[in-house]
Amino acid sequence: MDINQLIEIIKNKLNKNIDCDNIKVEDKTFLHKDHKTHDKNKYHIKIIITSNYLKTKNKIKSTKEIYKILDEELKKYIHSIQILIN
């Protein structure tokens, strides 16, 4: 899977399952290419979500909900994920 496909899947899944005003997904893989554990088939992703729904929850619950939604992608295509909730 290429990064553009993955970004679309992430956006679609989050939009479908969480009330969001905006979702931005960034590929940060280039920052980690020299790491010993780098796998060219997995990506480093940054997700910026604007959601009043998520802001009403504490950070741990919001993160768990996002991880549950993206479970398959996390197992197969994502090495690292950074989540910012606005």
C-alpha positions in Angstrom: 0.0 0.0 0.0 1.3 3.4 -0.8 1.1 6.4 1.6 -1.7 8.2 -0.3 -3.9 5.1 -0.1 -3.2 4.8 3.6 -4.0 8.5 4.2 -7.3 8.2 2.5 -8.2 5.0 4.4 -7.3 6.8 7.7 -9.4 9.8 6.9 -12.4 7.8 5.8 -12.4 5.5 8.8 -12.0 8.4 11.3 -14.7 10.5 9.5 -17.0 7.5 9.5 -16.6 6.7 13.2 -15.9 10.0 14.9 -17.7 13.3 14.7 -14.8 15.5 13.3 -14.7 19.0 11.9 -11.3 18.4 10.3 -8.7 15.6 9.9 -5.2 16.2 8.6 -2.9 13.2 8.0 0.8 13.8 7.4 3.5 11.3 6.4 6.5 11.7 8.7 8.3 8.6 7.6 11.2 10.6 6.1 12.2 11.6 9.7 12.8 7.9 10.6 14.4 6.4 7.5 17.8 6.1 9.1 16.6 4.3 12.2 17.7 0.7 12.6 14.1 -0.5 13.1 12.8 1.3 9.9 10.6 -0.9 7.8 10.1 0.4 4.2 6.6 -1.2 4.3 5.4 0.7 7.3 4.8 4.4 7.8 5.2 7.1 10.5 2.0 9.1 10.6 0.9 12.3 12.2 -2.9 12.8 12.6 -4.3 16.2 13.5 -8.0 16.0 14.4 -10.3 18.9 15.1 -13.2 17.4 17.1 -15.4 18.7 19.9 -16.4 15.1 20.5 -12.9 13.9 21.2 -12.1 17.1 23.2 -14.8 16.1 25.7 -13.0 12.8 26.5 -9.6 12.6 28.2 -6.5 12.0 26.1 -6.2 8.3 26.9 -9.8 7.5 26.0 -9.6 9.5 22.8 -6.4 7.8 21.8 -7.8 4.3 22.5 -10.8 5.1 20.4 -8.6 6.1 17.5 -6.4 3.0 17.9 -9.4 0.8 17.9 -10.7 2.4 14.6 -7.3 2.1 13.0 -6.5 -1.4 14.4 -5.9 -3.1 11.0 -3.8 -0.3 9.6 -1.7 -0.1 12.8 -1.0 -3.8 12.6 -0.1 -3.8 8.9 1.0 -0.4 7.7 1.8 2.0 10.5 5.0 1.8 12.6 4.4 4.9 14.6 1.5 7.3 15.1 1.3 10.8 16.6 -2.1 12.1 17.4 -3.0 15.8 18.1 -6.5 16.6 19.1 -7.7 20.2 18.7 
